[in-house]
């Protein structure tokens, strides 16, 4: 099933990205530490996933090359 979006952002992709950031010990641009972020990890990752999912432009089947 095609959602009509160029690349579906999965929860797994968000989780893997979080692990990469955590490995590098990087803080976010908002200054929130990884420890603070991890305090409510499930909610924060869900919010990120949901935001990414909504930001991707929808594409129509008619606009794609077959």
VENTAFEN-V744039 format. One record per residue. RES is the residue in one letter. PSI is psi in whole degrees, 0 to 359 (NA if undefined). Layout:
res:RES psi:PSI
res:RES psi:PSI
This chain:
res:X psi:131
res:X psi:126
res:X psi:354
res:X psi:4
res:X psi:149
res:X psi:323
res:X psi:110
res:X psi:131
res:X psi:114
res:X psi:160
res:X psi:327
res:X psi:320
res:X psi:319
res:X psi:318
res:X psi:314
res:X psi:322
res:X psi:319
res:X psi:316
res:X psi:323
res:X psi:319
res:X psi:317
res:X psi:320
res:X psi:324
res:X psi:358
res:X psi:31
res:X psi:142
res:X psi:158
res:X psi:167
res:X psi:341
res:X psi:0
res:X psi:1
res:X psi:131
res:X psi:159
res:X psi:327
res:X psi:317
res:X psi:317
res:X psi:318
res:X psi:341
res:X psi:332
res:X psi:51
res:X psi:310
res:X psi:315
res:X psi:316
res:X psi:316
res:X psi:322
res:X psi:316
res:X psi:319
res:X psi:312
res:X psi:314
res:X psi:319
res:X psi:314
res:X psi:318
res:X psi:319
res:X psi:333
res:X psi:334
res:X psi:131
res:X psi:138
res:X psi:141
res:X psi:145
res:X psi:155
res:X psi:329
res:X psi:335
res:X psi:358
res:X psi:148
res:X psi:140
res:X psi:NA
